Amino acid sequence: MSLKLGVPSKGRLMEKTFEWFAARGVQMARTGEAREYAGAVDGVSGVELVLLSASEIPRELAAGRIHLGVTGSDLVRETLADWQAQVWELAPMGFGHADLIIAVPKSWVDVETLDDLDAVAAAFRTEHGFRLRIATKYHRLVRDYLRAHGVADYQLVDSQGATEGTIRNLTAEAVADITSTGETLRANHLKILRDAPVHCSQATLFAARGADWTQARAVHGLADKLGLSLPADLG
Amino acid sequence: MTGADALAATLLAEMQSAGAVPVAADILQPAETLLDLYGEDIRARAYVTHDPDLGEMMLRPDFTVPVVQAHMRIGAEPARYCYAGPVFRKQTGGRAREYLQVGYEIFARDDPARADAEVFALFARLLAPYALRPVTGDIGILKAAVAGLSTSDLRKTALLRHIWHPKRFRALLERMGGKGPLAEARADLIARLRATPVAAQIAEAGQLVGLRSEAEIAARVERLIADAETPPIPQAEVAALEGLLALKSPASDALAQMRAMGWDALAPALDRLEARLDALASAGIDPATLPFEASFGRTTMEYYDGFVFGFLPARDDLPPVATGGRYDALTAVLGQGQAIPAVGGVIRPELLEALA
């Protein structure tokens, strides 16, 4: 059995991942036709490339069906309960940066921090009879963050896309979303709270705690190439 | 029947002998009531499901809400109820997701001290065979302390709202004392808000989007500016409150220490504590050795507003075997206008079984 390495199957995330490995002497390429999700690895033996959607990689890691996987640190934290019990974080890869932030209308001139948001949430509930709505698809991350900061009287509403538009559409009062440049937020008349972001995400190489490492000795050769030190209890 | 089931049946029978009427509760509960009560956090702790007709439902995370609702619908006063059955909580790792709770609740208008003591003494008797450490506390004293600070009602309300969130409570208290990063951020905000009329600032921010209106924004700006003119909470009071929060001592001694603080606002709450300790002594519990921790119940028991108690296993990594307390305010929220003083608690038979 070989070591299964899951990488994003398309787009910039795939290209950057290939570049990151290539810079460390491991060449990866997609094989076959452009639409076929198959890949090959050169420069280290016993490694099998598994091309997957970045959003499926956390689940595959948790199930132990792949040994290693490249995906956003935000996706692992959001998708996996108690993520540290399921994966090891081997290496932040320095690309795919995006911050998960909380934003409110720019016209809320009285709000700059979570402290303000919390006070507004209390007043909003009194005024409108329901809890202030924060639209997001990152429920776990945002809820943990707000709990850690003791913010009360809010509710999360699910938004899988066009999240910044929910405020204008009156389905939310605030949003928690990924941003890299803040362009979309500005275009929708929103501003970011001044506090530290909910999470600063980047592409990261993870290892599955639950994978069968006994037949995946190739990980040691790969780790040498990549200059990584492996967790002591891996394999 | 498992050992825990048998234990639950025995405990329930004991509670019936103590005068409680058994009540049943649906496992599926409307999510909205629980969310309104506990806030968004409950989603992380309870199993949420969806019914095509009834909307969002939850597998009951505890019995308190359905038992209070049942009492409000049908209850005669005073009333004692008991129940046993599974509750469901999301957990990580090896902790139980589904476990039994056996509970006892008293709804009574007269002599709250005696009702508090009755519940605690019953639990102490039922749990006596096990090596557990009892702890008591009193959220009512903390509320009285906040209400007694020399500051505006606005600030007291903000602090009271966060009694159950110790980290935010501390940050707010620090800001209201005029210290720390929140106070600095607030000072910057106030300077900006004072420099230009609100309407002009909102206009400058561009389009007003969302449900929160210009009037709401202006109203908060007014409150913020008024708040900035409120003097900081005196450091001596902040220190006294922090001292109170840190108090851990046998109950009689804790009462003496709190009396010695000479804090007039605490007097009615301390009188209630004293009456409870007397009632406990009459029920065979010695206040001179009963542990009291002023902050007990602040992190886990959001709806309790007076007496709180727990029975803890010797090992720190295990959850409390039993918890309970007084929740007068909750009955007002659920009773839609009606309210009745209530006190009660639950025991977890599986944890007892593990200790046996």
Contacts between the chains, C-beta under 8 A, distances in Angstrom:
chain1	res1	chain2	res2	distance
A	81	B	92	5.4
A	82	B	92	3.8
A	82	B	93	6.4
A	85	B	92	7.1
A	85	B	93	6.7
A	105	B	205	7.9
A	105	B	208	7.0
A	105	B	209	5.0
A	105	B	210	5.0
A	105	B	212	7.2
A	106	B	205	4.3
A	106	B	206	5.8
A	107	B	202	5.0
A	107	B	205	4.6
A	107	B	206	7.0
A	107	B	207	7.2
A	107	B	208	4.4
A	107	B	209	6.9
A	107	B	210	7.9
A	107	B	214	7.6
A	107	B	217	6.9
A	108	B	212	6.8
A	108	B	217	6.1
A	109	B	192	7.9
A	109	B	193	7.0
A	109	B	198	6.6
A	109	B	201	4.4
A	109	B	202	5.8
A	109	B	205	6.1
A	109	B	217	6.5
A	109	B	221	7.1
A	110	B	189	7.4
A	110	B	193	6.9
A	110	B	217	5.7
A	110	B	220	4.7
A	110	B	221	5.0
A	110	B	224	6.1
A	112	B	185	6.6
A	112	B	188	8.0
A	112	B	189	5.6
A	113	B	182	7.5
A	113	B	185	5.6
A	115	B	171	7.3
A	115	B	172	7.9
A	115	B	175	7.3
A	115	B	182	5.4
A	115	B	185	7.2
A	115	B	186	7.5
A	116	B	189	7.5
A	118	B	168	7.1
A	119	B	158	6.8
A	119	B	220	7.3
A	120	B	212	7.4
A	120	B	220	6.6
A	122	B	158	7.6
A	122	B	161	6.2
A	123	B	216	7.0
A	123	B	219	7.8
A	123	B	220	6.3
A	124	B	212	6.4
A	124	B	216	7.5
A	127	B	216	6.1
A	128	B	211	6.9
A	131	B	35	7.8
A	131	B	36	7.7
A	131	B	39	7.4
A	131	B	40	7.4
A	139	B	43	7.7
A	140	B	44	7.6
A	143	B	40	6.1
A	143	B	41	7.1
A	143	B	43	6.9
A	143	B	44	5.5
A	144	B	44	7.7
A	146	B	40	7.4
A	147	B	41	5.6
A	147	B	44	7.5
A	148	B	167	7.5
A	149	B	167	7.2
A	149	B	168	6.7
A	150	B	162	6.1
A	150	B	165	3.4
A	150	B	166	7.8
A	150	B	167	5.0
A	150	B	168	2.7
A	150	B	169	7.3
A	150	B	171	7.6
A	151	B	168	7.4
A	152	B	39	5.5
A	152	B	161	6.6
A	152	B	162	7.1
A	152	B	165	6.7
A	153	B	39	6.6
A	154	B	39	7.5
A	154	B	40	5.9
A	155	B	35	6.9
A	155	B	40	5.3
A	156	B	40	5.9
A	156	B	43	7.5
A	167	B	209	5.2
A	167	B	210	4.4
A	168	B	209	4.8
A	168	B	210	7.2
A	170	B	210	6.9
A	170	B	211	5.4
A	172	B	210	7.9
A	173	B	210	5.5
A	173	B	211	6.0
A	173	B	212	5.9
A	188	B	209	7.2
A	189	B	205	7.6
A	189	B	206	5.2
A	189	B	207	4.8
A	189	B	209	5.0
A	190	B	209	7.8
A	194	B	185	7.2
